[in-house]
Amino acid sequence: MGGDKLRRILFKGDKVIWIVFITLCAISWIEVFSATSRQTYGSEDYWGPILKHTRFLIGGIFFAWFIHNLKAEWIDKGSKIFYWAGLLLLIWAQVSGTTLNDSARWVKILGITFQPMEIAKLGLVMMTARILAAHQEEDGTSEQAFGQILKYSIPPILIILKENFSSAALITFTIFLMMFVGRVPKHQLLKTMGVGAIIGIVGFAAIMSAPESIKSTRFGSKVITWQHRFEGALRPRPVTAEEYDINENEQRTYSHIAIASSHIIGRGPGNSIQRDFIPHAYSDYIFAVIIEELGLLGATFVILLYLTLLYTCGKIAKKCDNPYMAFLSIGTGMMITTQALLHMFISVSNFVTGQPLPLMSQGGTSFLINCIYIGFLLCISRYVSTPGDKVTSEPQSV
């Protein structure tokens, strides 16, 4: 059997997505291996972190490969399963989940600990695509779709908001973009923007005026944390070297040092210095390590990979005869790309919050869910790229 024929059998779907996916995974393996030096030094387990990440890489690639061989219609049928599984697991995490870093974000089943938030985000993107597809008319999406999207979006987003503001904002923004692309009536989108602006202003005022005394409660401590983050990002004041407490600003300070010392081509893979000082350099701040080691050229290349992925998702969506597949393609592309851009913004700005870089940061649940996104995209592209084999079935009602 020829190499080209074997490749066509094993790796179906859009070639660009495969190239972007494998390239991101390869860079991830190199950079996580470098960024986990602080972990290995502390535990004296020099191969443990990278072997763990390697297992997730192999498992994630298998997930993507397995899903891209499924029938595209099965993805539509799985929308409700993913949505309700994600919502129920979120509730379970609040009731009896594992609490780490003052957040009830983890659930442990059969000895496996994972974040239900990532499953909920996936399910919400799938459900939004399903609703938009079910309410398509000649001149856009019917007004009924907006109410249904709110009905399904508000419960999981509120639970996510309680534990992680940036993740709640990310999924809310992605859903809004999907509604915009889905041609939801403009007056409904404008009302959403207005209500969102009011909620944002009121919430910001409440956070900034919160007294330090509420810090004794778990939710109160989160409010005070965000208060300090807003103050640091929006009202930075000049401080002397004697006043500056580097221990209170470790992530921001050392990530900025890493970026400032990178230059055009960087220090080279594995030669980062600041990786040993940046907390969670292998996850929340891996882009800073990438810039330090690969330079501005390497960072630009990584950014272009994500933008290429988003552009390819749009091309796939345009070829789809089935509106659900089109909206799912756009939604998954937006979810991955907006999270990547948010992670990059955090790495180079004064704002501090935790968001992994999709398909690159170490982290089992997030990495595997993003591989499922890639599997969906490859599955959809496999059908639309084959003449006479397009997905043309009508979307099921919500």
C-alpha positions as CSV (number, residue, x, y, z in Angstrom):
1,M,0.0,0.0,0.0
2,G,1.5,3.4,-1.0
3,G,2.3,6.1,1.5
4,D,-0.2,8.5,0.0
5,K,-3.0,6.0,0.1
6,L,-2.3,5.0,3.7
7,R,-2.2,8.7,4.7
8,R,-5.6,9.2,3.0
9,I,-7.1,6.3,4.9
10,L,-5.7,7.2,8.3
11,F,-5.8,11.0,8.1
12,K,-9.0,12.1,6.5
13,G,-10.4,15.6,6.5
14,D,-8.9,19.0,6.0
15,K,-5.1,18.8,5.6
16,V,-4.6,22.3,7.0
17,I,-6.3,21.4,10.3
18,W,-4.2,18.3,10.6
19,I,-1.0,20.3,10.0
20,V,-1.9,23.0,12.5
21,F,-3.0,20.4,15.0
22,I,0.2,18.3,14.8
23,T,2.4,21.4,14.8
24,L,0.8,22.8,17.9
25,C,1.1,19.4,19.6
26,A,4.8,19.2,18.7
27,I,5.6,22.7,20.0
28,S,3.6,21.8,23.1
29,W,5.7,18.8,23.8
30,I,8.9,20.8,23.5
31,E,7.8,23.8,25.5
32,V,6.0,21.8,28.3
33,F,9.2,19.7,28.7
34,S,11.1,22.9,29.2
35,A,8.5,24.7,31.3
36,T,8.1,21.9,33.8
37,S,11.7,22.1,35.1
38,R,10.4,23.8,38.3
39,Q,8.1,20.8,38.9
40,T,10.8,18.2,38.2
41,Y,13.3,20.0,40.5
42,G,10.9,20.1,43.4
43,S,9.7,16.5,43.1
44,E,13.0,15.0,41.9
45,D,10.9,13.2,39.3
46,Y,12.7,14.4,36.2
47,W,10.6,12.5,33.6
48,G,7.2,12.4,35.4
49,P,5.7,15.7,34.2
50,I,6.7,15.2,30.5
51,L,5.6,11.6,30.5
52,K,2.3,12.6,31.9
53,H,1.9,15.3,29.2
54,T,3.0,12.8,26.5
55,R,0.2,10.4,27.5
56,F,-2.3,13.2,27.2
57,L,-0.8,14.2,23.8
58,I,-1.1,10.6,22.5
59,G,-4.6,10.3,24.0
60,G,-5.7,13.6,22.6
61,I,-4.5,12.8,19.1
62,F,-6.3,9.4,19.3
63,F,-9.5,11.2,20.4
64,A,-9.3,13.5,17.4
65,W,-8.5,10.7,15.0
66,F,-11.3,8.5,16.4
67,I,-13.9,11.3,16.3
68,H,-12.9,12.4,12.7
69,N,-13.9,8.9,11.5
70,L,-17.4,9.1,13.0
71,K,-20.5,9.9,10.9
72,A,-21.1,13.7,11.1
73,E,-24.8,13.1,12.0
74,W,-23.7,11.5,15.3
75,I,-22.2,14.7,16.5
76,D,-25.6,16.5,16.2
77,K,-27.2,13.7,18.2
78,G,-24.5,14.1,20.9
79,S,-25.3,17.8,21.5
80,K,-27.8,17.2,24.3
81,I,-25.6,14.5,25.9
82,F,-22.6,16.8,26.1
83,Y,-24.7,19.7,27.4
84,W,-26.6,17.9,30.1
85,A,-23.5,15.9,31.2
86,G,-21.5,19.2,31.5
87,L,-24.3,20.9,33.5
88,L,-24.8,18.0,35.9
89,L,-21.1,17.6,36.4
90,L,-20.8,21.4,37.2
91,I,-23.5,21.0,39.8
92,W,-21.8,17.9,41.2
93,A,-18.6,19.8,41.5
94,Q,-20.4,22.5,43.6
95,V,-22.0,19.9,45.9
96,S,-19.2,17.3,46.4
97,G,-16.4,18.2,44.1
98,T,-12.7,18.4,44.9
99,T,-11.6,21.9,45.9
100,L,-8.2,23.2,44.8
101,N,-7.0,26.8,45.1
102,D,-10.3,27.8,46.7
103,S,-12.2,26.6,43.7
104,A,-14.6,23.7,43.4
105,R,-13.7,23.0,39.7
106,W,-12.8,19.4,39.9
107,V,-14.7,16.1,39.9
108,K,-13.1,12.7,40.7
109,I,-14.6,9.6,39.0
110,L,-12.9,6.2,39.2
111,G,-9.7,7.8,40.4
112,I,-9.6,10.3,37.5
113,T,-9.8,14.0,38.4
114,F,-11.1,16.4,35.7
115,Q,-12.7,19.8,35.2
116,P,-16.4,19.6,34.3
117,M,-16.2,23.3,33.2
118,E,-14.4,22.2,30.0
119,I,-17.1,19.7,29.2
120,A,-19.8,22.3,29.9
121,K,-18.2,24.8,27.5
122,L,-18.1,22.1,24.8
123,G,-21.7,21.2,25.4
124,L,-22.9,24.8,25.3
125,V,-21.1,25.5,22.0
126,M,-22.8,22.3,20.5
127,M,-26.2,23.3,21.9
128,T,-26.0,26.8,20.6
129,A,-25.1,25.5,17.2
130,R,-28.1,23.2,17.3
131,I,-30.5,26.0,18.3
132,L,-29.2,28.4,15.6
133,A,-29.5,25.7,13.0
134,A,-33.0,24.7,14.1
135,H,-34.3,28.3,13.7
136,Q,-32.8,29.3,10.4
137,E,-35.1,31.2,8.0
138,E,-34.4,32.9,4.7
139,D,-33.6,36.3,6.2
140,G,-31.7,35.0,9.3
141,T,-32.4,33.3,12.6
142,S,-35.9,33.6,14.1
143,E,-36.4,35.5,17.3
144,Q,-37.3,32.3,19.2
145,A,-33.7,31.2,19.0
146,F,-32.4,34.0,21.2
147,G,-34.7,33.0,24.1
148,Q,-33.7,29.3,23.8
149,I,-30.0,30.2,23.7
150,L,-30.4,32.2,26.9
151,K,-32.3,29.4,28.6
152,Y,-29.6,26.9,28.0
153,S,-26.7,29.3,28.5
154,I,-27.5,31.1,31.8
155,P,-27.3,28.1,34.2
156,P,-23.9,26.7,33.2
157,I,-22.4,30.2,32.8
158,L,-23.6,31.3,36.2
159,I,-22.0,28.2,37.8
160,I,-18.7,28.8,35.9
161,L,-18.8,32.5,36.9
162,K,-18.8,31.6,40.6
163,E,-15.5,29.7,40.1
164,N,-13.8,31.4,37.2
165,F,-14.7,34.8,35.9
166,S,-12.4,34.7,32.8
167,S,-13.8,31.3,31.7
168,A,-17.4,32.6,32.1
169,A,-16.5,35.7,30.1
170,L,-14.8,33.6,27.4
171,I,-17.8,31.3,26.8
172,T,-20.2,34.2,26.9
173,F,-18.2,36.1,24.3
174,T,-18.0,32.9,22.1
175,I,-21.8,32.4,22.3
176,F,-22.4,36.0,21.4
177,L,-20.1,35.7,18.4
178,M,-22.0,32.6,17.3
179,M,-25.3,34.5,17.5
180,F,-23.8,37.4,15.5
181,V,-22.6,35.0,12.8
182,G,-25.9,33.1,13.0
183,R,-27.8,36.4,12.1
184,V,-29.8,36.6,15.3
185,P,-31.9,39.8,15.0
186,K,-29.8,42.9,15.6
187,H,-32.2,44.4,18.1
188,Q,-31.8,41.3,20.3
189,L,-28.0,41.5,20.1
190,L,-28.0,45.2,20.9
191,K,-30.2,44.5,23.9
192,T,-27.8,41.8,25.0
193,M,-24.8,44.2,24.7
194,G,-26.7,46.9,26.7
195,V,-27.7,44.5,29.5
196,G,-24.2,43.1,29.5
197,A,-22.7,46.6,29.8
198,I,-25.0,47.4,32.7
199,I,-24.2,44.2,34.5
200,G,-20.5,44.7,33.9
201,I,-20.5,48.3,35.3
202,V,-22.6,47.3,38.3
203,G,-20.4,44.2,38.9
204,F,-17.2,46.2,38.6
205,A,-18.5,48.9,41.0
206,A,-19.5,46.2,43.5
207,I,-16.1,44.5,43.3
208,M,-14.1,47.7,43.6
209,S,-16.2,48.9,46.6
210,A,-16.1,45.5,48.5
211,P,-14.6,45.7,52.0
212,E,-11.6,43.6,52.9
213,S,-13.7,42.0,55.7
214,I,-15.5,39.7,53.2
215,K,-12.2,38.0,52.5
216,S,-12.9,35.4,55.2
217,T,-15.4,33.6,53.0
218,R,-14.4,31.6,49.9
219,F,-16.5,33.7,47.5
220,G,-15.4,36.9,49.3
221,S,-11.8,36.0,48.8
222,K,-12.3,35.7,45.1
223,V,-14.0,39.2,45.1
224,I,-11.0,40.7,46.8
225,T,-8.6,38.9,44.5
226,W,-10.3,40.4,41.5
227,Q,-10.4,43.8,43.2
228,H,-6.6,43.7,43.5
229,R,-6.3,42.5,39.9
230,F,-8.4,45.3,38.5
231,E,-6.4,47.8,40.6
232,G,-3.1,46.5,39.4
233,A,-4.2,46.5,35.7
234,L,-6.2,49.7,35.6
235,R,-4.5,52.0,38.1
236,P,-0.8,51.1,38.2
237,R,1.2,53.5,40.3
238,P,4.9,54.1,40.0
239,V,6.8,52.3,42.8
240,T,10.4,52.3,43.9
241,A,12.6,49.2,43.9
242,E,12.3,49.2,47.7
243,E,8.5,49.3,47.6
244,Y,8.0,46.6,44.9
245,D,7.1,43.2,46.3
246,I,8.0,40.7,43.6
247,N,6.4,37.9,45.6
248,E,3.0,39.5,45.1
249,N,3.5,39.9,41.3
250,E,5.5,36.7,40.4
251,Q,3.5,35.7,37.3
252,R,3.3,39.2,35.8
253,T,6.9,40.2,36.7
254,Y,8.7,37.1,35.5
255,S,6.6,36.7,32.4
256,H,7.4,40.3,31.4
257,I,11.1,39.7,32.0
258,A,10.9,36.5,29.8
259,I,9.3,38.5,27.0
260,A,11.6,41.5,27.3
261,S,14.7,39.2,27.1
262,S,13.5,37.2,24.1
263,H,14.5,39.4,21.1
264,I,13.8,38.2,17.5
265,I,14.9,34.5,17.6
266,G,14.8,33.9,21.4
267,R,17.1,31.9,23.6
268,G,16.4,28.6,21.8
269,P,14.2,25.6,22.9
270,G,14.9,24.4,26.4
271,N,17.0,27.5,27.3
272,S,14.4,29.6,29.2
273,I,15.6,31.2,32.4
274,Q,12.3,32.6,33.7
275,R,10.5,29.3,33.5
276,D,12.0,28.5,36.9
277,F,10.4,31.6,38.4
278,I,7.0,31.9,36.7
279,P,4.3,30.0,38.7
280,H,2.4,27.6,36.4
281,A,4.8,28.4,33.5
282,Y,3.7,25.1,31.9
283,S,0.0,26.1,31.8
284,D,-1.2,29.6,32.5
285,Y,1.9,31.3,31.3
286,I,3.4,29.0,28.7
287,F,3.2,31.7,26.0
288,A,5.7,33.7,27.9
289,V,8.1,30.7,27.9
290,I,7.4,30.3,24.1
291,I,8.4,33.9,23.5
292,E,11.5,33.7,25.6
293,E,12.7,30.5,23.9
294,L,11.4,31.0,20.3
295,G,11.5,34.8,20.2
296,L,9.2,37.1,18.4
297,L,9.4,35.1,15.2
298,G,8.3,31.9,17.1
299,A,5.5,33.7,18.9
300,T,4.2,35.2,15.6
301,F,4.3,31.7,14.0
302,V,2.2,30.3,16.9
303,I,-0.3,33.2,16.5
304,L,-0.6,32.6,12.8
305,L,-1.3,28.9,13.5
306,Y,-4.4,29.8,15.5
307,L,-5.5,32.4,13.0
308,T,-5.1,29.8,10.2
309,L,-7.2,27.4,12.2
310,L,-10.0,30.0,12.6
311,Y,-9.8,30.9,8.9
312,T,-10.0,27.2,7.9
313,C,-13.1,26.8,10.1
314,G,-14.8,29.6,8.2
315,K,-14.0,27.9,4.9
316,I,-15.4,24.6,6.1
317,A,-18.5,26.3,7.4
318,K,-19.1,28.0,3.9
319,K,-19.0,24.5,2.3
320,C,-21.6,23.0,4.7
321,D,-25.1,22.3,3.4
322,N,-26.2,21.5,7.0
323,P,-26.5,24.6,9.1
324,Y,-25.7,22.8,12.4
325,M,-22.3,21.6,11.0
326,A,-21.6,25.1,9.8
327,F,-22.3,26.8,13.2
328,L,-20.4,24.1,15.0
329,S,-17.4,24.6,12.8
330,I,-17.5,28.3,13.5
331,G,-18.2,27.9,17.2
332,T,-15.3,25.5,17.8
333,G,-12.9,27.7,15.8
334,M,-13.9,30.7,17.8
335,M,-13.7,28.9,21.1
336,I,-10.1,27.8,20.5
337,T,-8.9,31.0,19.0
338,T,-10.5,33.4,21.5
339,Q,-9.1,31.4,24.4
340,A,-5.7,31.4,22.7
341,L,-5.8,35.2,22.2
342,L,-6.9,35.7,25.8
343,H,-4.0,33.6,27.1
344,M,-1.6,35.6,25.0
345,F,-3.0,38.9,26.2
346,I,-2.7,37.8,29.8
347,S,1.0,36.9,29.2
348,V,2.0,40.3,27.9
349,S,-0.3,42.6,30.0
350,N,-0.7,43.6,33.6
351,F,-3.8,41.5,33.9
352,V,-3.5,38.3,35.9
353,T,-5.9,35.3,35.6
354,G,-5.6,31.7,34.6
355,Q,-6.4,30.5,31.1
356,P,-4.5,27.6,29.4
357,L,-3.3,28.0,25.9
358,P,-5.4,25.5,23.8
359,L,-3.5,22.5,22.5
360,M,-0.3,23.7,24.1
361,S,-0.6,24.1,27.9
362,Q,-0.2,21.1,30.2
363,G,-3.6,20.1,31.5
364,G,-5.5,16.9,30.9
365,T,-9.1,18.0,30.7
366,S,-8.6,21.2,28.7
367,F,-6.2,19.5,26.3
368,L,-8.5,16.5,25.6
369,I,-11.6,18.7,25.1
370,N,-9.7,20.8,22.6
371,C,-8.7,17.6,20.8
372,I,-12.4,16.8,20.6
373,Y,-13.0,20.2,19.0
374,I,-10.3,19.3,16.4
375,G,-12.0,15.9,15.9
376,F,-15.3,17.6,15.2
377,L,-13.7,19.9,12.7
378,L,-11.9,17.1,10.9
379,C,-15.1,15.0,10.8
380,I,-17.1,17.9,9.3
381,S,-14.4,18.7,6.8
382,R,-14.2,15.0,5.8
383,Y,-17.8,15.2,4.6
384,V,-17.8,18.6,2.9
385,S,-14.6,17.9,1.0
386,T,-15.9,14.7,-0.6
387,P,-18.0,15.3,-3.7
388,G,-21.5,13.8,-3.4
389,D,-20.9,13.0,0.3
390,K,-21.9,16.3,1.9
391,V,-23.9,16.5,5.1
392,T,-27.3,17.6,3.9
393,S,-29.7,16.2,6.5
394,E,-31.9,18.8,8.3
395,P,-31.0,19.6,11.9
396,Q,-33.2,18.1,14.5
397,S,-35.4,20.3,16.7
398,V,-34.0,21.4,20.1
